[in-house]
């Protein structure tokens, strides 16, 4: 259960970083490097999430399932 909370937190941080990048792009109009920093943070968080999902699957902490259960 804790791994699912961590995944949701990482997803929220990715969305916040994306929004902050968009806001700084509009506000600064390309005069500063803040947009690049926010988007770099988003990429790092996305890679961390991908690695966490892979490790969680390999360790058995999360299980994949289909959209429709067998039955």
N, CA, C and O atoms as a CHARMM CRD file, in Angstrom:
* protein
*
  284
    1    1 UNK  N      0.81700  -1.19600   0.00000 PROA 1      0.00000
    2    1 UNK  CA     0.00000   0.00000   0.00000 PROA 1      0.00000
    3    1 UNK  C      0.86200   1.26100   0.00000 PROA 1      0.00000
    4    1 UNK  O      0.51600   2.25200  -0.64300 PROA 1      0.00000
    5    2 UNK  N      1.98200   1.22400   0.72100 PROA 2      0.00000
    6    2 UNK  CA     2.84900   2.40500   0.79600 PROA 2      0.00000
    7    2 UNK  C      3.46200   2.71600  -0.55500 PROA 2      0.00000
    8    2 UNK  O      3.69800   3.88100  -0.87500 PROA 2      0.00000
    9    3 UNK  N      3.72800   1.67900  -1.36200 PROA 3      0.00000
   10    3 UNK  CA     4.32600   1.90200  -2.67200 PROA 3      0.00000
   11    3 UNK  C      3.34700   2.63500  -3.58700 PROA 3      0.00000
   12    3 UNK  O      3.75900   3.45200  -4.41000 PROA 3      0.00000
   13    4 UNK  N      2.06400   2.34600  -3.44600 PROA 4      0.00000
   14    4 UNK  CA     1.06300   3.03100  -4.26200 PROA 4      0.00000
   15    4 UNK  C      0.97400   4.50800  -3.89300 PROA 4      0.00000
   16    4 UNK  O      0.76300   5.35600  -4.76100 PROA 4      0.00000
   17    5 UNK  N      1.13200   4.81300  -2.62400 PROA 5      0.00000
   18    5 UNK  CA     1.12500   6.20800  -2.17000 PROA 5      0.00000
   19    5 UNK  C      2.34700   6.93800  -2.72400 PROA 5      0.00000
   20    5 UNK  O      2.24400   8.08700  -3.15400 PROA 5      0.00000
   21    6 UNK  N      3.50000   6.27300  -2.71400 PROA 6      0.00000
   22    6 UNK  CA     4.71700   6.87300  -3.26000 PROA 6      0.00000
   23    6 UNK  C      4.55700   7.14100  -4.75200 PROA 6      0.00000
   24    6 UNK  O      4.97700   8.18600  -5.24800 PROA 6      0.00000
   25    7 UNK  N      3.94800   6.19400  -5.46800 PROA 7      0.00000
   26    7 UNK  CA     3.71000   6.36900  -6.90300 PROA 7      0.00000
   27    7 UNK  C      2.79100   7.56100  -7.14800 PROA 7      0.00000
   28    7 UNK  O      3.04700   8.36300  -8.04700 PROA 7      0.00000
   29    8 UNK  N      1.73600   7.68600  -6.36700 PROA 8      0.00000
   30    8 UNK  CA     0.81800   8.82100  -6.52500 PROA 8      0.00000
   31    8 UNK  C      1.49900  10.15300  -6.20900 PROA 8      0.00000
   32    8 UNK  O      1.24400  11.15400  -6.87900 PROA 8      0.00000
   33    9 UNK  N      2.36100  10.16700  -5.19600 PROA 9      0.00000
   34    9 UNK  CA     3.09600  11.38400  -4.85500 PROA 9      0.00000
   35    9 UNK  C      4.02800  11.77200  -5.99200 PROA 9      0.00000
   36    9 UNK  O      4.11500  12.94700  -6.34800 PROA 9      0.00000
   37   10 UNK  N      4.73500  10.78700  -6.57200 PROA 10     0.00000
   38   10 UNK  CA     5.61700  11.07900  -7.69400 PROA 10     0.00000
   39   10 UNK  C      4.83700  11.61200  -8.89300 PROA 10     0.00000
   40   10 UNK  O      5.28500  12.54400  -9.56100 PROA 10     0.00000
   41   11 UNK  N      3.67600  11.02700  -9.16800 PROA 11     0.00000
   42   11 UNK  CA     2.84300  11.52500 -10.26300 PROA 11     0.00000
   43   11 UNK  C      2.40100  12.96300 -10.01200 PROA 11     0.00000
   44   11 UNK  O      2.40200  13.78700 -10.92700 PROA 11     0.00000
   45   12 UNK  N      2.02200  13.26200  -8.77000 PROA 12     0.00000
   46   12 UNK  CA     1.61800  14.62700  -8.43100 PROA 12     0.00000
   47   12 UNK  C      2.78900  15.60000  -8.59200 PROA 12     0.00000
   48   12 UNK  O      2.60700  16.70800  -9.09500 PROA 12     0.00000
   49   13 UNK  N      3.98300  15.19400  -8.17000 PROA 13     0.00000
   50   13 UNK  CA     5.15400  16.05900  -8.31100 PROA 13     0.00000
   51   13 UNK  C      5.50100  16.29100  -9.77600 PROA 13     0.00000
   52   13 UNK  O      5.93700  17.38200 -10.14600 PROA 13     0.00000
   53   14 UNK  N      5.31000  15.27200 -10.61200 PROA 14     0.00000
   54   14 UNK  CA     5.55100  15.42300 -12.04400 PROA 14     0.00000
   55   14 UNK  C      4.58500  16.45300 -12.63100 PROA 14     0.00000
   56   14 UNK  O      4.98900  17.31500 -13.41100 PROA 14     0.00000
   57   15 UNK  N      3.32000  16.36200 -12.25500 PROA 15     0.00000
   58   15 UNK  CA     2.33200  17.32800 -12.76300 PROA 15     0.00000
   59   15 UNK  C      2.61100  18.73700 -12.25400 PROA 15     0.00000
   60   15 UNK  O      2.45900  19.70400 -13.00100 PROA 15     0.00000
   61   16 UNK  N      3.01400  18.86600 -11.00000 PROA 16     0.00000
   62   16 UNK  CA     3.33700  20.18300 -10.43800 PROA 16     0.00000
   63   16 UNK  C      4.53400  20.78600 -11.17000 PROA 16     0.00000
   64   16 UNK  O      4.53500  21.97400 -11.49300 PROA 16     0.00000
   65   17 UNK  N      5.54900  19.96700 -11.43100 PROA 17     0.00000
   66   17 UNK  CA     6.72700  20.45400 -12.14300 PROA 17     0.00000
   67   17 UNK  C      6.37600  20.87000 -13.56700 PROA 17     0.00000
   68   17 UNK  O      6.88800  21.87100 -14.06600 PROA 17     0.00000
   69   18 UNK  N      5.51000  20.11000 -14.21800 PROA 18     0.00000
   70   18 UNK  CA     5.07200  20.46600 -15.56300 PROA 18     0.00000
   71   18 UNK  C      4.30500  21.78600 -15.55100 PROA 18     0.00000
   72   18 UNK  O      4.51700  22.63500 -16.41700 PROA 18     0.00000
   73   19 UNK  N      3.42500  21.95900 -14.58400 PROA 19     0.00000
   74   19 UNK  CA     2.67900  23.21300 -14.46800 PROA 19     0.00000
   75   19 UNK  C      3.58000  24.39000 -14.15900 PROA 19     0.00000
   76   19 UNK  O      3.40100  25.47600 -14.70900 PROA 19     0.00000
   77   20 UNK  N      4.55200  24.17900 -13.27800 PROA 20     0.00000
   78   20 UNK  CA     5.48700  25.25800 -12.94700 PROA 20     0.00000
   79   20 UNK  C      6.33000  25.63200 -14.16000 PROA 20     0.00000
   80   20 UNK  O      6.63900  26.80700 -14.36200 PROA 20     0.00000
   81   21 UNK  N      6.70300  24.64900 -14.96300 PROA 21     0.00000
   82   21 UNK  CA     7.44700  24.93300 -16.18600 PROA 21     0.00000
   83   21 UNK  C      6.62000  25.74800 -17.15800 PROA 21     0.00000
   84   21 UNK  O      7.12300  26.68600 -17.77600 PROA 21     0.00000
   85   22 UNK  N      5.35100  25.39300 -17.29500 PROA 22     0.00000
   86   22 UNK  CA     4.47300  26.13400 -18.19100 PROA 22     0.00000
   87   22 UNK  C      4.28400  27.57300 -17.69500 PROA 22     0.00000
   88   22 UNK  O      4.32200  28.51900 -18.48200 PROA 22     0.00000
   89   23 UNK  N      4.08000  27.72400 -16.39200 PROA 23     0.00000
   90   23 UNK  CA     3.88800  29.04900 -15.81300 PROA 23     0.00000
   91   23 UNK  C      5.12800  29.91900 -16.00200 PROA 23     0.00000
   92   23 UNK  O      5.02100  31.09200 -16.36100 PROA 23     0.00000
   93   24 UNK  N      6.31600  29.33700 -15.75800 PROA 24     0.00000
   94   24 UNK  CA     7.54000  30.12800 -15.91200 PROA 24     0.00000
   95   24 UNK  C      7.80600  30.44800 -17.37900 PROA 24     0.00000
   96   24 UNK  O      8.37200  31.49800 -17.68200 PROA 24     0.00000
   97   25 UNK  N      7.41000  29.56000 -18.29800 PROA 25     0.00000
   98   25 UNK  CA     7.57500  29.83800 -19.72400 PROA 25     0.00000
   99   25 UNK  C      6.72400  31.03400 -20.14800 PROA 25     0.00000
  100   25 UNK  O      7.16600  31.89300 -20.91100 PROA 25     0.00000
  101   26 UNK  N      5.49200  31.07000 -19.63400 PROA 26     0.00000
  102   26 UNK  CA     4.59400  32.16900 -19.98800 PROA 26     0.00000
  103   26 UNK  C      5.02400  33.47400 -19.31200 PROA 26     0.00000
  104   26 UNK  O      5.00900  34.53500 -19.93600 PROA 26     0.00000
  105   27 UNK  N      5.40200  33.39200 -18.04500 PROA 27     0.00000
  106   27 UNK  CA     5.72200  34.60500 -17.28700 PROA 27     0.00000
  107   27 UNK  C      7.07200  35.19900 -17.67700 PROA 27     0.00000
  108   27 UNK  O      7.17900  36.41000 -17.86700 PROA 27     0.00000
  109   28 UNK  N      8.10600  34.36400 -17.80100 PROA 28     0.00000
  110   28 UNK  CA     9.46100  34.87300 -18.05700 PROA 28     0.00000
  111   28 UNK  C      9.72100  35.16600 -19.53200 PROA 28     0.00000
  112   28 UNK  O     10.64500  35.91000 -19.86000 PROA 28     0.00000
  113   29 UNK  N      8.92300  34.59600 -20.41400 PROA 29     0.00000
  114   29 UNK  CA     9.07000  34.78800 -21.85900 PROA 29     0.00000
  115   29 UNK  C     10.46000  34.45600 -22.36200 PROA 29     0.00000
  116   29 UNK  O     10.97800  35.13400 -23.24900 PROA 29     0.00000
  117   30 UNK  N     11.07000  33.41800 -21.80500 PROA 30     0.00000
  118   30 UNK  CA    12.36500  32.95600 -22.28700 PROA 30     0.00000
  119   30 UNK  C     13.56600  33.73400 -21.80300 PROA 30     0.00000
  120   30 UNK  O     14.66200  33.56400 -22.33700 PROA 30     0.00000
  121   31 UNK  N     13.39400  34.57400 -20.81900 PROA 31     0.00000
  122   31 UNK  CA    14.50500  35.40100 -20.33900 PROA 31     0.00000
  123   31 UNK  C     15.35300  34.68200 -19.29400 PROA 31     0.00000
  124   31 UNK  O     16.51900  35.03500 -19.11100 PROA 31     0.00000
  125   32 UNK  N     14.80500  33.69100 -18.60800 PROA 32     0.00000
  126   32 UNK  CA    15.56400  32.97000 -17.58000 PROA 32     0.00000
  127   32 UNK  C     15.60300  31.48100 -17.92000 PROA 32     0.00000
  128   32 UNK  O     14.97700  31.02900 -18.87900 PROA 32     0.00000
  129   33 UNK  N     16.33900  30.74200 -17.12500 PROA 33     0.00000
  130   33 UNK  CA    16.47100  29.29600 -17.32400 PROA 33     0.00000
  131   33 UNK  C     15.54500  28.49600 -16.40900 PROA 33     0.00000
  132   33 UNK  O     15.71600  27.28500 -16.26600 PROA 33     0.00000
  133   34 UNK  N     14.57100  29.15500 -15.79000 PROA 34     0.00000
  134   34 UNK  CA    13.68600  28.45200 -14.86000 PROA 34     0.00000
  135   34 UNK  C     12.88400  27.35400 -15.54700 PROA 34     0.00000
  136   34 UNK  O     12.66300  26.29400 -14.96200 PROA 34     0.00000
  137   35 UNK  N     12.45300  27.58800 -16.75900 PROA 35     0.00000
  138   35 UNK  CA    11.66500  26.58700 -17.47800 PROA 35     0.00000
  139   35 UNK  C     12.48500  25.33000 -17.69600 PROA 35     0.00000
  140   35 UNK  O     11.98000  24.22200 -17.51200 PROA 35     0.00000
  141   36 UNK  N     13.73500  25.48500 -18.08200 PROA 36     0.00000
  142   36 UNK  CA    14.61400  24.34300 -18.30200 PROA 36     0.00000
  143   36 UNK  C     14.80400  23.56800 -17.00000 PROA 36     0.00000
  144   36 UNK  O     14.80500  22.33700 -17.00500 PROA 36     0.00000
  145   37 UNK  N     14.96300  24.27500 -15.90000 PROA 37     0.00000
  146   37 UNK  CA    15.14600  23.60400 -14.60900 PROA 37     0.00000
  147   37 UNK  C     13.90600  22.81300 -14.21700 PROA 37     0.00000
  148   37 UNK  O     14.01700  21.67900 -13.75200 PROA 37     0.00000
  149   38 UNK  N     12.72900  23.40000 -14.39900 PROA 38     0.00000
  150   38 UNK  CA    11.49000  22.69300 -14.05500 PROA 38     0.00000
  151   38 UNK  C     11.28500  21.46500 -14.93300 PROA 38     0.00000
  152   38 UNK  O     10.86500  20.41500 -14.44600 PROA 38     0.00000
  153   39 UNK  N     11.57700  21.59100 -16.21300 PROA 39     0.00000
  154   39 UNK  CA    11.39200  20.45000 -17.10200 PROA 39     0.00000
  155   39 UNK  C     12.45100  19.37300 -16.85000 PROA 39     0.00000
  156   39 UNK  O     12.17700  18.18700 -17.03600 PROA 39     0.00000
  157   40 UNK  N     13.65300  19.76900 -16.43200 PROA 40     0.00000
  158   40 UNK  CA    14.67100  18.78900 -16.05200 PROA 40     0.00000
  159   40 UNK  C     14.22800  18.02000 -14.81100 PROA 40     0.00000
  160   40 UNK  O     14.41200  16.80500 -14.72600 PROA 40     0.00000
  161   41 UNK  N     13.65300  18.72400 -13.86800 PROA 41     0.00000
  162   41 UNK  CA    13.13200  18.06400 -12.66300 PROA 41     0.00000
  163   41 UNK  C     12.03500  17.07800 -13.04700 PROA 41     0.00000
  164   41 UNK  O     11.96800  15.97900 -12.49600 PROA 41     0.00000
  165   42 UNK  N     11.17600  17.46200 -13.98600 PROA 42     0.00000
  166   42 UNK  CA    10.10600  16.56500 -14.43300 PROA 42     0.00000
  167   42 UNK  C     10.66000  15.30500 -15.08100 PROA 42     0.00000
  168   42 UNK  O     10.13900  14.21200 -14.85900 PROA 42     0.00000
  169   43 UNK  N     11.70400  15.44600 -15.87600 PROA 43     0.00000
  170   43 UNK  CA    12.31000  14.28300 -16.52300 PROA 43     0.00000
  171   43 UNK  C     12.93600  13.36500 -15.48600 PROA 43     0.00000
  172   43 UNK  O     12.78600  12.14600 -15.56800 PROA 43     0.00000
  173   44 UNK  N     13.63200  13.93200 -14.51300 PROA 44     0.00000
  174   44 UNK  CA    14.25600  13.12000 -13.45600 PROA 44     0.00000
  175   44 UNK  C     13.19200  12.38200 -12.64500 PROA 44     0.00000
  176   44 UNK  O     13.36000  11.20400 -12.33000 PROA 44     0.00000
  177   45 UNK  N     12.10300  13.06400 -12.31000 PROA 45     0.00000
  178   45 UNK  CA    11.02600  12.41700 -11.57000 PROA 45     0.00000
  179   45 UNK  C     10.36700  11.31200 -12.39200 PROA 45     0.00000
  180   45 UNK  O      9.99800  10.27200 -11.84600 PROA 45     0.00000
  181   46 UNK  N     10.21600  11.52800 -13.69100 PROA 46     0.00000
  182   46 UNK  CA     9.61800  10.51400 -14.54900 PROA 46     0.00000
  183   46 UNK  C     10.49700   9.27200 -14.64200 PROA 46     0.00000
  184   46 UNK  O      9.99700   8.14800 -14.60200 PROA 46     0.00000
  185   47 UNK  N     11.79800   9.47400 -14.76500 PROA 47     0.00000
  186   47 UNK  CA    12.72200   8.33700 -14.80100 PROA 47     0.00000
  187   47 UNK  C     12.70800   7.60900 -13.46400 PROA 47     0.00000
  188   47 UNK  O     12.72400   6.37900 -13.42700 PROA 47     0.00000
  189   48 UNK  N     12.67700   8.36300 -12.36400 PROA 48     0.00000
  190   48 UNK  CA    12.61300   7.73600 -11.03700 PROA 48     0.00000
  191   48 UNK  C     11.33300   6.91900 -10.88500 PROA 48     0.00000
  192   48 UNK  O     11.35900   5.82400 -10.32300 PROA 48     0.00000
  193   49 UNK  N     10.22600   7.43900 -11.37700 PROA 49     0.00000
  194   49 UNK  CA     8.96300   6.70400 -11.31600 PROA 49     0.00000
  195   49 UNK  C      9.03700   5.42600 -12.13300 PROA 49     0.00000
  196   49 UNK  O      8.58100   4.37600 -11.68100 PROA 49     0.00000
  197   50 UNK  N      9.60100   5.50000 -13.31900 PROA 50     0.00000
  198   50 UNK  CA     9.73900   4.32200 -14.17600 PROA 50     0.00000
  199   50 UNK  C     10.59900   3.25300 -13.50700 PROA 50     0.00000
  200   50 UNK  O     10.25300   2.07200 -13.53000 PROA 50     0.00000
  201   51 UNK  N     11.71500   3.66400 -12.91200 PROA 51     0.00000
  202   51 UNK  CA    12.59300   2.72800 -12.21100 PROA 51     0.00000
  203   51 UNK  C     11.87900   2.13600 -10.99700 PROA 51     0.00000
  204   51 UNK  O     11.97700   0.93500 -10.74500 PROA 51     0.00000
  205   52 UNK  N     11.16900   2.96500 -10.25300 PROA 52     0.00000
  206   52 UNK  CA    10.43100   2.48900  -9.08700 PROA 52     0.00000
  207   52 UNK  C      9.36900   1.47000  -9.48900 PROA 52     0.00000
  208   52 UNK  O      9.19200   0.46300  -8.80300 PROA 52     0.00000
  209   53 UNK  N      8.66000   1.71600 -10.59000 PROA 53     0.00000
  210   53 UNK  CA     7.66900   0.75900 -11.05700 PROA 53     0.00000
  211   53 UNK  C      8.30800  -0.56700 -11.44900 PROA 53     0.00000
  212   53 UNK  O      7.76800  -1.63100 -11.14400 PROA 53     0.00000
  213   54 UNK  N      9.45300  -0.51200 -12.12200 PROA 54     0.00000
  214   54 UNK  CA    10.15200  -1.73600 -12.50100 PROA 54     0.00000
  215   54 UNK  C     10.62700  -2.52600 -11.30000 PROA 54     0.00000
  216   54 UNK  O     10.44900  -3.74300 -11.24400 PROA 54     0.00000
  217   55 UNK  N     11.22700  -1.85100 -10.34500 PROA 55     0.00000
  218   55 UNK  CA    11.70700  -2.52500  -9.13300 PROA 55     0.00000
  219   55 UNK  C     10.53700  -3.09400  -8.33500 PROA 55     0.00000
  220   55 UNK  O     10.61000  -4.21000  -7.82100 PROA 55     0.00000
  221   56 UNK  N      9.45900  -2.31800  -8.23500 PROA 56     0.00000
  222   56 UNK  CA     8.28600  -2.76900  -7.48300 PROA 56     0.00000
  223   56 UNK  C      7.67800  -4.01700  -8.11000 PROA 56     0.00000
  224   56 UNK  O      7.25200  -4.92800  -7.40000 PROA 56     0.00000
  225   57 UNK  N      7.63900  -4.06000  -9.42800 PROA 57     0.00000
  226   57 UNK  CA     7.11200  -5.24100 -10.11300 PROA 57     0.00000
  227   57 UNK  C      8.01900  -6.44400  -9.89500 PROA 57     0.00000
  228   57 UNK  O      7.54000  -7.54600  -9.63000 PROA 57     0.00000
  229   58 UNK  N      9.33000  -6.23600 -10.00400 PROA 58     0.00000
  230   58 UNK  CA    10.27300  -7.34800  -9.83300 PROA 58     0.00000
  231   58 UNK  C     10.28000  -7.87700  -8.39900 PROA 58     0.00000
  232   58 UNK  O     10.47400  -9.07300  -8.18200 PROA 58     0.00000
  233   59 UNK  N     10.07100  -6.99900  -7.42600 PROA 59     0.00000
  234   59 UNK  CA    10.06600  -7.42200  -6.02200 PROA 59     0.00000
  235   59 UNK  C      8.71400  -7.99600  -5.59600 PROA 59     0.00000
  236   59 UNK  O      8.59300  -8.58400  -4.52200 PROA 59     0.00000
  237   60 UNK  N      7.70000  -7.81900  -6.44800 PROA 60     0.00000
  238   60 UNK  CA     6.38400  -8.34300  -6.11600 PROA 60     0.00000
  239   60 UNK  C      5.53800  -7.41600  -5.27100 PROA 60     0.00000
  240   60 UNK  O      4.52100  -7.83500  -4.71800 PROA 60     0.00000
  241   61 UNK  N      5.94500  -6.16300  -5.16300 PROA 61     0.00000
  242   61 UNK  CA     5.19200  -5.20300  -4.35600 PROA 61     0.00000
  243   61 UNK  C      3.92200  -4.75700  -5.06900 PROA 61     0.00000
  244   61 UNK  O      2.93000  -4.41800  -4.42400 PROA 61     0.00000
  245   62 UNK  N      3.95100  -4.75700  -6.40000 PROA 62     0.00000
  246   62 UNK  CA     2.76300  -4.43600  -7.18600 PROA 62     0.00000
  247   62 UNK  C      2.55100  -5.56100  -8.19300 PROA 62     0.00000
  248   62 UNK  O      3.50900  -6.19300  -8.63700 PROA 62     0.00000
  249   63 UNK  N      1.31200  -5.80300  -8.54400 PROA 63     0.00000
  250   63 UNK  CA     0.97500  -6.85500  -9.48500 PROA 63     0.00000
  251   63 UNK  C      0.19700  -6.25200 -10.64400 PROA 63     0.00000
  252   63 UNK  O     -0.73800  -5.47900 -10.43200 PROA 63     0.00000
  253   64 UNK  N      0.57600  -6.60000 -11.86300 PROA 64     0.00000
  254   64 UNK  CA    -0.21700  -6.12100 -12.99900 PROA 64     0.00000
  255   64 UNK  C     -1.53200  -6.88700 -13.09300 PROA 64     0.00000
  256   64 UNK  O     -1.63600  -8.03100 -12.64900 PROA 64     0.00000
  257   65 UNK  N     -2.50100  -6.25400 -13.66000 PROA 65     0.00000
  258   65 UNK  CA    -3.78600  -6.92300 -13.86100 PROA 65     0.00000
  259   65 UNK  C     -4.40900  -6.38000 -15.13800 PROA 65     0.00000
  260   65 UNK  O     -4.10600  -5.26900 -15.57300 PROA 65     0.00000
  261   66 UNK  N     -5.27200  -7.17200 -15.71900 PROA 66     0.00000
  262   66 UNK  CA    -5.96300  -6.74900 -16.92300 PROA 66     0.00000
  263   66 UNK  C     -7.11600  -5.84400 -16.59200 PROA 66     0.00000
  264   66 UNK  O     -7.44500  -5.63700 -15.42400 PROA 66     0.00000
  265   67 UNK  N     -7.71900  -5.31600 -17.60200 PROA 67     0.00000
  266   67 UNK  CA    -8.88000  -4.45300 -17.37000 PROA 67     0.00000
  267   67 UNK  C    -10.08400  -5.25600 -16.91200 PROA 67     0.00000
  268   67 UNK  O    -10.90000  -4.77900 -16.12300 PROA 67     0.00000
  269   68 UNK  N    -10.18700  -6.47800 -17.41400 PROA 68     0.00000
  270   68 UNK  CA   -11.31500  -7.32500 -17.03100 PROA 68     0.00000
  271   68 UNK  C    -10.77600  -8.58300 -16.33800 PROA 68     0.00000
  272   68 UNK  O     -9.95000  -9.29400 -16.91000 PROA 68     0.00000
  273   69 UNK  N    -11.23100  -8.85900 -15.12600 PROA 69     0.00000
  274   69 UNK  CA   -10.73300 -10.04500 -14.43300 PROA 69     0.00000
  275   69 UNK  C    -11.21500 -11.31900 -15.13500 PROA 69     0.00000
  276   69 UNK  O    -12.28700 -11.33500 -15.73900 PROA 69     0.00000
  277   70 UNK  N    -10.41500 -12.38300 -15.05000 PROA 70     0.00000
  278   70 UNK  CA   -10.84400 -13.64300 -15.68600 PROA 70     0.00000
  279   70 UNK  C    -12.07700 -14.18800 -14.98100 PROA 70     0.00000
  280   70 UNK  O    -12.20200 -14.09800 -13.75900 PROA 70     0.00000
  281   71 UNK  N    -12.95900 -14.73700 -15.74600 PROA 71     0.00000
  282   71 UNK  CA   -14.11300 -15.23700 -15.03800 PROA 71     0.00000
  283   71 UNK  C    -15.10300 -15.86100 -15.89300 PROA 71     0.00000
  284   71 UNK  O    -16.13400 -16.32700 -15.40700 PROA 71     0.00000
